[in-house]
Amino acid sequence: MVSAVRSTPEPGADSTVSGVTVVGIPARDEATTIAAVARAADAGLRLAFPGGNNLLVLADNGSTDGTPEAFLAAPTDTPKRVVQSGGGATGKGTNVLALITTALEVRAERLILLDADLRSARADWIGRLASAVDGPGPRLAVPVYRRNRYEANTTNHLARPLVAALFGRHLQQPIGGEFALNRALLCRVPEWPHPASAQLYGIDIWLTANTLREGHPVVEVPLGRKLHNSPFPKILHLPQQVLDSLFHVALRSERPRPASLDGPVIRRAVDSAAAPQDPALVAEVGASVRRYLAAHGPEMGRFFPNMAALPAAPWGPRIATQDWPPLLADAVQTLAAGHFQSARDHLIALYVSRVLSFFEEIEQLNDTEINALLDRQALHTVKMVSDRSIIFAGPPASAEFDRGFWTG
């Protein structure tokens, strides 16, 4: 059940006529970028649906920097509305669910989602995403774009390989943020059980995984480069929320449904941009992993037997490309055995070790070589999971989200 919301329409916003195209922007404290995103969305709506009954909606989750005011002040031809999505700072998913509720209330034919911190939003994205979900059945559009080689780590090392191994599609950006849902899919969303993590950063993977689980089309839409705020400072809690939602959806399937292994198709996931992360933050993250390993190392060794042969690194284990897929398969097997939180939280420690190892691994590689590496990693994960006889026993008893060691 999606959360109730309170909305305030701008004068002129008509929510009673069918055929509406809604561009929804989930936000909290994004006053510096929200006006530019609104202008790009407005220009895109005018290009794709000239004369259409369009609506721009900001879902705000307790901003304290004037984000709603900056949004409403942005000059647009498209009517605007602000939706207050409930308790302050409850998470991105709360905003997205509020946007879905609003889209259903106005009988929208399609909802297009744009991140509020975008610095690369283009008008043509709106038409591309919208056209990808044309059709009578439920359809989801997800983005394909290029990123700084030191970013998109949750996507590249968790979401992309695990979605390929569990749900049958090798998607480059299953948690990209710039999504589109047609009306048929919007109507399905309230029927899906959602864990508490889907109200947080688990929302994107929850939408993608449920759409694939039900067998609906997911269309990849090329959008070029994406520039936005780096998610690296969230590396200890964002991926935990993503894994939590992903695992909840996976457990509603009988077994993994791996993607085809018919030859790699090299995707352009990275480009020439190469801005390493802050060394002080990297050191802090590494220290957190060492503390986790000190507290949980013996149990991790039981659930992740492929840890045993890993060489040591300053942050913990050094995990090369060929080492990562067996560990992901260990996590899926641990999940299937009923150890939900251990599979999730131990994997976070290993994931951070993989990311820090990856940063060293790619120092001398060019873009083409990194793209090929990420493709091999995903396809090898598919094979590792396929080679095991894994059966899921159903979802966990609780949908609550316990951060455990990774609180913060």
Phi, psi and omega in degrees: 000129180278151185291148174290149182226163175240127184236149179234107182284146169287146176308131180101348180283119183257115183251019186250349186259136178287171181084015182285140167252120181253129165257119182251137182234107175281135187208152164208119178056056178235041184297332184285338184241345191296324182295319180295321177295318179298318180294320178295318179296318178299313179298321179294320178296321179292326178287315186279326185225062181299129182076004182283168178270079188262159182210132172259128182233125171261123171261112185253136185241064174081034178298144178242005185248012179085023179302311180300320181293320178295323178296310182293332180280345181296131180288117178219152171279332182283133175302149183236154178216143174250130176248124174270117194268022175108211185303143182297138173058036178276343173134161180301320182299324176302318178293314182295318177296325175295321178293322177295317176301314180296317179300320178292320180298322182269008178057046180294144174280335181202149174238127177247128183254133176232135175294145184280343182262014181298138171243008181230016182298135180236149182300323185290346176300325185297310180295321180296314180293319182295314183294333181291340181252013174297140178136161186282330183271168178301133180215142177237136172252134177235155186276157165234116177214168181262145184227159168309134184300340180264007179245185178058034185289320177297321177297307189290325189252349177237294188298311184298307180292324182287322175298318178298320183282331187257331189235008168085007179226132175268090182262135181289322184228069181290349177233040188290332180101318179271093185244165167221139178233132174275174186299322181298321178285322176305321181289337178282327190304316181296344180276347183276128172300134179235130177288165180300329180294339177289346173275356181248220180282000175283356189298317184296313181291329177297317177294312182295312185294319178294321178298315178292320180302323179275358176082020179272155180293138170239119188253129177272132186239115179295128181234005179081220182272149172242126175240125177200184180296138181295132177275000186302323178300344180262014191297340181268346179235328178301310181294332176296319178293321178297311179299319181302311180294318180300315181294322177300317180290318180302320183290351174273357172262160179286324184201167174298148177237084189293151176289164177295146177257020184285081171070133178288142171248110186291120180261150179265080181274336180236158177231198186286346178296133181213088180245099182301155180286160180303120182303324180295319179291320178300316179296321179296318179296317178300321178296322178298319179295318179300320178296320179296315180298322179296325182277329190234008186307311182300316179293322177301320179298327178288317184277336181237073184299339180285359173289334194303322186266006184285136176287161182276151175224168180302332183263355185139225177283146173268121187242104179278172183305316183288341181275338190286315181302319176299326178291321176297321177294322174302319180297317180296320179293321177296319176300313182296333180280000175098011181254068188301303186291324177295317178300316183291307190283322175296323180294329177298315179299318179290323178299314179297320176298320177297317181298314181293326174293320179299318179303318177288321185298327187263003185305321184256012182262150174269177185300316182298318180293323178292318178300318179295322178299314181294324176295315179300320181299315180294315182292325177293325176297317177305314181294316181300317179288321180298327184285353180252146179271086185256126177236131178270144185258013179106166185291158177294160184295328184247141174262005180292160181243109179257113183290336178058226182300328187272021176303136178131000000 
